[in-house]
Amino acid sequence: MYVVWVPGSFEIGVVAQRLGSSGRYHAVLCIGAVIRGDTTHYDAVANSAASGVLSAGLKSDVPCIFGVLTCDNMEQALNRAGGKSGNKGVETALTAVKLYDEVLQRG
């Protein structure tokens, strides 16, 4: 496992594409959070993060799994990141394993 930190969710797609294109990984897990503020900036960042991860997977030909939380507040983010609402990070990892096992390994 190799962890790369990015300055914000907007930048995830660029880094995911670089990692996917490196040939060193079977999947790239894109995990982060966008928390709604008082402006419409939230919508632009959340949409760009999703589009960037999708584009990274298509361009690198390596699954880039979208695990970015889009939440209204910090409490919701914490609940979805291992609290009472599950764990989006674990779900993202399981998606990568299932995708690799069921689709990529079996052709």
C-alpha positions in Angstrom: 0.0 0.0 0.0 1.2 3.5 -0.9 -0.5 6.6 0.5 -0.3 9.9 -1.4 -1.8 13.1 0.2 -3.1 15.9 -2.0 -4.0 19.4 -1.0 -7.7 19.0 -1.7 -10.3 16.8 -3.3 -10.1 18.8 -6.5 -6.6 17.5 -7.1 -7.4 13.8 -6.5 -8.0 13.1 -10.2 -4.7 14.3 -11.4 -2.7 12.3 -8.9 -4.9 9.2 -9.5 -4.2 9.3 -13.2 -0.5 9.6 -12.6 -0.5 6.6 -10.1 -2.7 4.6 -12.4 -0.5 5.2 -15.4 2.7 4.2 -13.5 2.0 0.5 -14.0 2.7 -0.2 -10.3 -0.9 -0.6 -9.1 -3.9 -2.7 -9.8 -6.3 -0.1 -8.5 -6.2 3.5 -7.0 -8.4 4.3 -4.1 -9.5 7.9 -4.1 -10.5 8.8 -0.5 -11.4 12.2 0.8 -14.2 14.5 1.9 -15.9 17.6 0.6 -18.0 19.3 3.2 -20.6 21.8 2.2 -19.9 25.4 3.2 -21.8 28.7 2.7 -21.1 29.0 -1.0 -21.7 27.0 -4.2 -18.0 26.1 -4.2 -19.0 22.8 -2.7 -20.8 21.7 -5.8 -18.0 22.6 -8.1 -15.4 20.8 -6.0 -17.5 17.7 -5.5 -18.4 17.4 -9.2 -14.8 18.0 -10.3 -13.5 15.4 -7.9 -16.0 12.8 -9.2 -15.2 13.6 -12.9 -11.5 13.6 -12.2 -11.5 10.2 -10.7 -13.6 8.8 -13.5 -11.3 10.4 -16.1 -8.2 9.0 -14.3 -9.6 5.5 -14.5 -10.5 5.8 -18.2 -7.2 7.4 -19.2 -4.9 5.2 -17.1 -6.8 1.9 -17.8 -6.5 1.2 -14.0 -9.6 1.2 -11.8 -9.7 4.5 -9.8 -12.4 4.0 -7.2 -14.3 7.1 -6.0 -14.4 7.1 -2.2 -14.8 10.9 -1.6 -17.4 11.7 0.9 -19.8 14.6 0.0 -21.3 15.8 3.2 -23.3 18.6 4.6 -21.3 18.9 7.8 -18.4 17.5 9.8 -20.7 15.3 11.9 -22.0 13.6 8.8 -18.5 13.1 7.5 -17.3 11.5 10.7 -20.3 9.2 10.8 -19.6 8.0 7.2 -15.9 7.6 7.8 -16.2 4.9 10.4 -19.0 6.2 12.7 -22.5 5.0 13.0 -23.2 5.3 9.2 -20.5 2.9 8.1 -17.1 3.4 6.7 -16.7 4.7 3.1 -13.0 3.9 3.1 -13.6 0.2 3.8 -16.4 0.2 1.1 -13.9 1.7 -1.4 -11.3 -0.9 -0.7 -13.8 -3.7 -1.0 -15.0 -2.3 -4.3 -11.4 -2.4 -5.6 -10.8 -6.0 -4.4 -14.1 -7.2 -5.9 -13.5 -5.4 -9.2 -10.0 -6.8 -9.5 -11.1 -10.3 -8.5 -14.4 -10.5 -10.5 -13.5 -8.5 -13.6 -9.9 -8.0 -14.1 -8.5 -11.3 -13.0 -11.1 -13.4 -14.8 -11.0 -11.3 -18.0 
